[in-house]
Amino acid sequence: LTGLPREHRAFQYLLTQAVPGDPRQVLMTFDRWGYRCEHLSCLGPAKGRIVERLLAERAPQRVLELGTYCGYGSLLLALGLPAGARVLSVEANPWHAEVAQKVLRLAGIDEHRVEVLVGQSDEVIPVLRRRPELGQLGQLDFVLMDHRKKFYLRDLRLLESLGLLATGATVVADHVLFPGAPQFLQYAKSSGRYRCRIHRANLEF
């Protein structure tokens, strides 16, 4: 009835309910909206805890997020990273990227911590190696995939072929069982490049 997309409605709710400059509280406000008002395709708190645990174990410095959406995952990453770490987040939809950037600024996260790159993942990934944030080797320690499932395998193979995955890098992919990314999952299990672990969780909210 408002004529606004649900992502913009969610941001308006954040503006009135969230505490500016407090990323954890912004995430909690996101969760309230998701539980009580409208579904958003964000990770949500249950899967968010899995990501936070992995970040605490690995302490990555150079992180790539594929699928920024409203910035929920970007906030999770920013909260769980050590000092000096950097997130490059890729979003194909410019309207979603705009919302995400506003959410990040509301939470007090600046572009030196999380930078949103607008474009198709297969167009953005090839230019990442030239980014100074990735260091001399131009490699990533941690990748969070939460974009279109049919692109998971394509983009993983692209990261491999360009040498963008550091030795021991962690790749986390959401929704591989439902709605599912069977080719990606089969490759991760059978290629011999990865130790694969499935985390069973509920859908967001």
N, C-alpha and C positions, 0 to 999 in steps of 0.2 A: 504493500500500500504506500510505502514511502517513495517508491520509485528508485530506491538505491539498491545496489547489489548487497548481498548478505555480508560480504567482507567489509564494506563500508559501514553497514549497520553495526557490525561487531566493533569496528574502530570507534564509532561514536559512543558506544557503550564504554569502551576503555577510557575515553576522554572524560566521561562523567564519573566513572567508578574506580579507576586505577590510580595508584599513587605515582606521580611522575618521578622518574629517576630511580625507581625500585623494580628491577627486572623480575625478581621472584614474585612480587605482588602483581605485576602486569600479567604474568603467566597464570596466576591464580584467578585473576579476573577473566582472562580468556576461558579458563576452565568453567567458571560459573556460567558464562554465556553459552558455551557448548553444551553443558548439562541442562540448563533451564530454558534456553531460548531457541537457538538454531544450531543445526549440525554444521561444523566446519571440518574440513579435511586436514586437520592438524594432527600431530603425533598424539597429543593428549598426555595426561599425567602418568598413566601406567607404562606406556612405551617410553615416555620421557625419562622415567627412572632407569630403564635399561640403558639408554643413551648416556645418561649422567654417570652411571657406574662404569661404562666403557671408557668414558673420558677421564674419569678419576684413575683408572688402571693404566691408561696409555699416555696420558699427559701430552697430547699432540701439539705441535706448534703451527703446522700448516694444514688448514682444514678446508675442504670443499663441500658445499651443500648444493645438491641438484634438486631444485624445486623449493623456492623460498616461500611461496604462497603468501600467507599473512605475516610471516616473520616469527612464528611460534618456535619452530626448530632452530632458527638463528639465535633467538634468545637463550634457548637451552644450551646451545653450543657456546655462546659467549659466557654464560655463567659457569660452565664446567671447564673452561680452558685455563691453563696457567698464564701468568703474566707474560705479556709480549707476544702471545699467540694471535693468529689472524685467521678470520673466516672469509672466504670468498663464496658468495651465494649466488647461484644462477637461477633466474626466473624468466620464463618465456613470455608471460603475460605482463605487459607494462602496467596495467591497472593494479594487478596484484603486487607488483614490485613497488608501486607508489604507496600502497597501504603498508607494506612491510617496512619501508623506509620510515614512514611516520610512526609505526609501532616501535621500531628500534630507537628512534630519537626520543619518543615519549618515555621509554625505559631508561634513557641515559646512555645508550650504546652508540658511539660515534662510528664514522666510516673507517677509522683506524683500527677498530676492533672487528667490525663486520661491514664488508662492502657488498652491496647488491649489484650484480651485473645482469643487465637486461639483454636477453637474446636466447636463441635456441641452443640447447646444450651442445649439440655436435658442431656448432659454429664457435661457441665460446671456449670449449675445452682446448682446441688446437692452439689458441693464443695464450693459454695460461703459463706455458713454460717461460714466456718472456716477462712474466710478472716478477718484480724484484722481491715481493713478499715470500716467494717460494725458495729463496736462497740461491746459492751458486749452482746447485744441482737441478733446481726447478722441479722439486718433487713434493708430493703430498703425503702427510702422515695419516690422515683420517678423511674418509669420504662418507657423507650421509646422502643416500639416494631416496628421495621422496617425490619424484616427478612422475611422468607417465611411465607406467610399468613396461610398456612395449619397448621403451628406450633403455631399460636397465642394461641388458646384455650389450647392445650397441655401444653404449657409453663406457661400460667397463672395458670392453675390448679396445676402445679408442684411448682410454687412459693408459692401458698396458702398452699399446703400440707406440705411444708417444713417450714412454718411459716416465710417466708422471707419478707412478706409485712408488714410494720409497720402500726399501726392504723392511718387511714387518708392518707395512701399512694396514690399517683396519678399514674395511668397507662394510657399512651398515645399510641394509636395504629394507624399506618398509613395505608391507603388504605383498610379500612374495607368495603367500599361500592364498589369500583372498583380498582383492579380486585376482591376484596371482601373476607371477612372472616365471612360468615353468621353464622356459629356455635358459633364462638367467640362472635359476636355481640349479638346473641340471649342469650347467657349465661350472658353476661355483663348486659343485660337489665332485665333478669328474675330471676337471682340467689338471689337477695336481698342483695348482698354484696356491690353493687356499686351504686352510682348515675351516670347515664350514660348520656353523652352529645355528640351529633354528630356535628362536625365542617365541614361544606361543603366547599370544596376548589377545585381549579383547580389542574390538574396533575402538577408535577414538570416541570418547564420551558415550 
